């Protein structure tokens, strides 16, 4: 099953994601590619563990979904997200039995090391989300990244490093087969937590069912208010705050009711969202500024700030704000 970000709880639980098999081990695979690994690896268990897969490629997401469905692996959840966002916000502390990382992007160029997944903060986060006895399993053909990851695990202060043989299924992935054909070999390590630090979840929640809890504002616009000059492009606005950046990209007239819709790009670390914020006329003549449910956004400090940015822009244009609910 494919889960958009907005379908998760923060944090979530295996009992909700896998209601038919909540008692089974829970395994996360980061960067599952076309999904070849898990059907091979799941077959080595008496009953397939509950599977959570995260990937950045939409094409790979669809290929893997089809492959796992054809393999009859019904207790599998796939999503398209940055891995650390999923691990930090969706997975509960002490929730996972294993984390699998096969052939991660090594980011080999100078100055790109900060883009690597397997750094000290990742290992500290992973240790907090693994159960006692759980482990991170790494398989890679990139010797320098392998050494880098092992050192980062040691430097984290919460991981023991054990150099072992890779699971056979890890050598059947797309990249493993490619490198094997070139005569290259892979290295494997098992990182086992020696401590389980408290790494808190962020200030994130799903889109509320109650409209009153959706980030919003109410204001009165001047009688001659014109949001944009016809035929002229919308002037983008950028607002920055603690840990977030909001860019108001465009404004569209609503075809169904009195008002407009603003498009905002929200960046919070590795998490990015594009959200719609409606500006809708009300019966009493005021206007409601509210985050739209379209696209399944999640409520974060940056998304609240986007609603605030639209409200501030309207206030600068002469609007009188009577209520802020964000």
C-alpha positions as CSV (number, residue, x, y, z in Angstrom):
1,X,0.0,0.0,0.0
2,X,1.3,3.5,-0.9
3,X,0.9,6.1,1.9
4,X,1.1,9.8,1.2
5,X,2.7,11.8,4.0
6,X,-0.7,13.1,5.1
7,X,-2.0,9.6,5.7
8,X,0.4,8.9,8.5
9,X,0.0,9.7,12.2
10,X,2.9,11.5,14.0
11,X,4.1,9.2,15.5
12,X,2.3,6.2,14.0
13,X,2.0,2.6,15.3
14,X,2.4,-0.8,13.8
15,X,-1.0,-1.8,15.1
16,X,-2.6,0.9,13.0
17,X,-0.5,0.4,9.8
18,X,-0.6,-3.4,10.0
19,X,-3.9,-4.2,11.7
20,X,-3.9,-7.9,10.5
21,X,-0.3,-8.6,11.7
22,X,0.5,-6.1,14.5
23,X,2.6,-8.7,16.4
24,X,5.2,-9.3,13.7
25,X,8.6,-7.6,13.6
26,X,8.6,-4.2,12.0
27,X,11.4,-3.4,9.4
28,X,12.2,-0.2,7.6
29,X,14.0,-0.2,4.3
30,X,15.6,3.1,3.2
31,X,15.9,3.5,-0.5
32,X,14.2,0.4,-1.8
33,X,14.7,1.2,-5.5
34,X,12.6,-1.1,-7.7
35,X,11.7,-3.3,-4.7
36,X,13.8,-6.4,-5.5
37,X,15.3,-6.8,-2.1
38,X,12.3,-7.3,0.1
39,X,10.5,-10.2,-1.6
40,X,13.8,-12.2,-1.5
41,X,14.5,-11.2,2.1
42,X,11.0,-11.7,3.4
43,X,11.0,-15.3,2.1
44,X,13.7,-16.1,4.6
45,X,11.3,-15.6,7.5
46,X,8.5,-18.0,8.6
47,X,6.1,-15.1,8.2
48,X,7.0,-11.9,6.4
49,X,7.7,-9.0,8.9
50,X,5.8,-5.8,8.6
51,X,7.5,-3.7,6.1
52,X,7.9,0.1,5.8
53,X,9.7,1.3,2.7
54,X,10.8,4.8,1.9
55,X,12.1,6.1,-1.4
56,X,12.6,9.5,-3.1
57,X,11.9,8.3,-6.7
58,X,8.2,8.3,-7.7
59,X,9.0,5.8,-10.5
60,X,10.7,3.4,-8.1
61,X,7.8,3.7,-5.7
62,X,5.4,2.5,-8.4
63,X,7.7,-0.3,-9.5
64,X,8.2,-1.5,-6.0
65,X,4.5,-1.4,-5.2
66,X,3.8,-3.6,-8.2
67,X,6.6,-6.0,-7.3
68,X,5.5,-6.4,-3.7
69,X,1.9,-6.8,-4.7
70,X,2.7,-9.5,-7.1
71,X,4.7,-11.2,-4.4
72,X,1.6,-11.3,-2.2
73,X,3.3,-9.1,0.5
74,X,0.2,-7.4,1.9
75,X,1.7,-6.1,5.1
76,X,3.9,-3.6,3.3
77,X,3.6,0.2,3.4
78,X,5.6,2.3,0.9
79,X,6.0,6.1,0.8
80,X,7.9,8.8,-1.0
81,X,9.7,10.9,1.6
82,X,13.1,11.9,2.8
83,X,14.2,9.0,5.0
84,X,15.1,11.0,8.1
85,X,11.7,12.8,8.1
86,X,9.9,9.4,8.1
87,X,12.2,8.0,10.8
88,X,12.0,11.0,13.1
89,X,8.3,11.9,12.7
90,X,6.4,8.7,11.8
91,X,8.3,5.9,13.6
92,X,7.8,5.8,17.4
93,X,10.7,5.5,19.8
94,X,11.6,1.9,20.1
95,X,9.3,0.9,17.3
96,X,11.5,-0.9,14.8
97,X,13.2,-4.3,14.8
98,X,15.5,-3.4,11.9
99,X,16.6,-0.7,9.4
100,X,18.0,-1.8,6.1
101,X,20.1,0.4,3.8
102,X,21.2,-1.2,0.6
103,X,23.6,0.7,-1.8
104,X,22.8,4.3,-0.6
105,X,23.9,7.2,-2.7
106,X,27.5,7.8,-1.7
107,X,27.6,11.5,-2.6
108,X,31.2,11.2,-3.6
109,X,32.0,14.8,-4.7
110,X,33.8,17.2,-2.4
111,X,31.5,19.3,-0.4
112,X,28.6,16.9,-0.6
113,X,29.3,14.9,2.5
114,X,26.5,16.6,4.4
115,X,24.0,15.0,2.0
116,X,25.0,11.5,3.0
117,X,22.4,9.6,5.0
118,X,24.8,7.6,7.3
119,X,26.1,10.4,9.5
120,X,26.2,10.7,13.3
121,X,22.7,12.3,13.6
122,X,21.2,9.4,11.6
123,X,22.7,6.8,13.8
124,X,21.6,8.6,17.0
125,X,18.1,8.9,15.5
126,X,18.1,5.2,14.4
127,X,19.2,4.1,17.9
128,X,16.2,5.9,19.4
129,X,13.8,4.3,17.0
130,X,15.1,0.7,17.2
131,X,14.0,-1.8,19.8
132,X,16.6,-3.5,22.0
133,X,18.2,-6.1,19.8
134,X,17.4,-4.3,16.6
135,X,20.0,-3.2,14.2
136,X,20.9,-1.1,11.1
137,X,22.1,-3.3,8.2
138,X,24.2,-1.6,5.6
139,X,25.4,-3.1,2.3
140,X,27.4,-0.9,-0.2
141,X,29.9,-1.3,-2.9
142,X,31.5,2.1,-2.2
143,X,34.5,1.5,0.0
144,X,35.1,5.1,1.1
145,X,31.4,5.5,2.1
146,X,31.5,2.2,3.9
147,X,34.5,3.4,6.0
148,X,32.8,6.8,6.5
149,X,29.6,5.2,7.8
150,X,31.4,2.8,10.1
151,X,33.3,5.7,11.6
152,X,30.1,7.8,11.9
153,X,28.5,5.0,13.8
154,X,31.4,4.8,16.2
155,X,31.4,8.6,16.6
156,X,27.7,8.6,17.4
157,X,28.4,7.0,20.8
158,X,25.4,4.8,20.6
159,X,26.3,2.1,18.0
160,X,28.5,-1.0,18.0
161,X,29.9,-1.9,14.6
162,X,30.1,-5.5,13.4
163,X,31.5,-6.3,9.9
164,X,29.7,-9.3,8.5
165,X,28.5,-10.9,5.3
166,X,25.6,-9.3,3.5
167,X,22.2,-11.0,3.5
168,X,21.9,-12.9,0.2
169,X,18.9,-10.8,-0.8
170,X,21.0,-7.6,-0.7
171,X,23.1,-9.1,-3.5
172,X,20.1,-9.5,-5.7
173,X,19.2,-5.8,-6.0
174,X,19.6,-3.8,-9.2
175,X,22.8,-2.1,-8.1
176,X,24.3,-5.3,-6.6
177,X,23.8,-7.1,-9.8
178,X,25.3,-4.2,-11.8
179,X,28.4,-4.1,-9.7
180,X,28.8,-7.9,-9.7
181,X,28.7,-7.9,-13.5
182,X,31.6,-5.4,-13.3
183,X,33.6,-7.6,-11.0
184,X,33.1,-5.4,-8.0
185,X,32.2,-6.6,-4.5
186,X,30.0,-5.3,-1.7
187,X,30.7,-4.7,2.0
188,X,28.3,-5.2,4.8
189,X,28.0,-3.9,8.4
190,X,25.6,-4.4,11.2
191,X,25.2,-1.5,13.6
192,X,23.6,-2.4,16.9
193,X,22.5,0.2,19.4
194,X,24.5,0.3,22.7
195,X,22.1,3.0,24.0
196,X,18.7,4.3,23.0
197,X,18.8,8.1,23.3
198,X,15.7,10.2,23.5
199,X,15.3,11.9,20.1
200,X,12.0,13.8,20.2
201,X,9.4,14.0,17.5
202,X,8.8,17.4,15.9
203,X,5.8,19.6,16.1
204,X,3.8,17.8,13.3
205,X,0.2,16.7,13.1
206,X,-2.2,15.5,10.3
207,X,-4.7,17.8,8.7
208,X,-7.4,18.3,11.3
209,X,-10.9,16.9,10.9
210,X,-12.3,19.9,12.7
211,X,-12.2,23.0,10.5
212,X,-11.7,25.2,13.5
213,X,-8.4,23.5,14.1
214,X,-7.0,24.1,10.6
215,X,-4.6,27.0,10.5
216,X,-6.6,30.1,9.5
217,X,-7.2,33.8,9.9
218,X,-10.2,36.1,9.4
219,X,-9.9,39.6,8.1
220,X,-11.8,42.4,6.3
221,X,-10.4,43.5,3.0
222,X,-10.8,47.1,1.7
223,X,-13.6,47.6,-0.8
224,X,-11.3,48.3,-3.7
225,X,-8.9,45.5,-2.9
226,X,-7.2,44.0,-6.0
227,X,-4.8,41.2,-5.2
228,X,-2.8,41.5,-8.4
229,X,-2.8,43.6,-11.5
230,X,-4.4,41.7,-14.4
231,X,-1.8,40.4,-16.8
232,X,1.0,41.0,-14.4
233,X,2.9,38.1,-12.7
234,X,2.5,37.6,-9.0
235,X,5.4,39.1,-7.1
236,X,6.9,36.2,-5.1
237,X,7.5,36.7,-1.4
238,X,10.0,34.9,0.8
239,X,9.7,34.7,4.6
240,X,12.1,32.9,6.9
241,X,11.9,31.9,10.5
242,X,13.2,29.4,13.0
243,X,13.9,26.3,10.9
244,X,11.6,27.1,8.0
245,X,11.4,29.1,4.8
246,X,8.1,30.0,3.1
247,X,7.9,31.2,-0.5
248,X,4.6,32.5,-1.8
249,X,4.8,31.5,-5.4
250,X,1.5,32.5,-7.1
251,X,-2.0,33.6,-6.7
252,X,-5.1,32.3,-8.5
253,X,-8.6,33.5,-8.7
254,X,-11.2,31.1,-7.5
255,X,-13.7,30.0,-10.2
256,X,-16.4,28.8,-7.8
257,X,-16.6,31.5,-5.2
258,X,-15.5,35.0,-4.2
259,X,-11.8,34.7,-3.4
260,X,-8.4,33.5,-4.4
261,X,-6.0,30.6,-3.7
262,X,-2.3,31.2,-2.9
263,X,0.4,28.6,-3.7
264,X,3.2,28.4,-1.1
265,X,6.4,26.4,-1.1
266,X,7.4,25.4,2.5
267,X,10.9,24.1,3.3
268,X,11.7,22.7,6.8
269,X,15.1,20.9,6.7
270,X,14.6,17.9,4.4
271,X,10.8,18.2,4.4
272,X,9.3,20.3,1.6
273,X,5.6,20.8,1.0
274,X,3.7,22.8,-1.6
275,X,0.4,23.9,0.0
276,X,-2.7,25.9,-1.1
277,X,-4.1,28.6,1.1
278,X,-7.6,29.8,0.3
279,X,-8.8,33.3,0.6
280,X,-12.6,33.0,0.7
281,X,-15.4,35.5,1.1
282,X,-17.8,35.0,4.0
283,X,-21.5,36.0,4.3
284,X,-20.7,38.8,6.7
285,X,-18.3,40.4,4.2
286,X,-15.1,39.3,5.8
287,X,-12.6,36.8,4.3
288,X,-11.3,33.5,5.6
289,X,-7.7,32.7,5.0
290,X,-7.3,28.9,5.5
291,X,-5.0,26.0,4.6
292,X,-6.6,23.8,2.0
293,X,-6.8,20.1,2.4
294,X,-5.9,19.5,-1.2
295,X,-2.7,17.5,-1.7
296,X,-2.7,16.1,1.9
297,X,-0.6,18.6,3.7
298,X,0.6,18.0,7.3
299,X,0.5,20.7,9.9
300,X,4.0,22.0,10.7
301,X,5.4,25.3,12.0
302,X,6.4,26.2,8.5
303,X,2.9,25.5,7.1
304,X,1.4,27.6,9.9
305,X,3.9,30.3,8.9
306,X,2.7,30.1,5.3
307,X,-0.9,30.9,6.4
308,X,0.6,33.7,8.4
309,X,2.6,35.0,5.4
310,X,-0.6,35.2,3.3
311,X,-2.4,36.9,6.1
312,X,0.5,39.4,6.6
313,X,0.5,40.1,2.8
314,X,-3.2,40.9,2.9
315,X,-2.8,43.0,5.9
316,X,-0.1,45.1,4.2
317,X,-2.6,45.5,1.3
318,X,-5.1,47.2,3.7
319,X,-6.8,44.2,5.3
320,X,-7.9,44.4,8.9
321,X,-7.2,41.1,10.7
322,X,-9.9,40.2,13.3
323,X,-8.7,36.7,14.2
324,X,-5.5,34.6,13.9
325,X,-5.7,30.9,14.3
326,X,-2.3,29.5,13.3
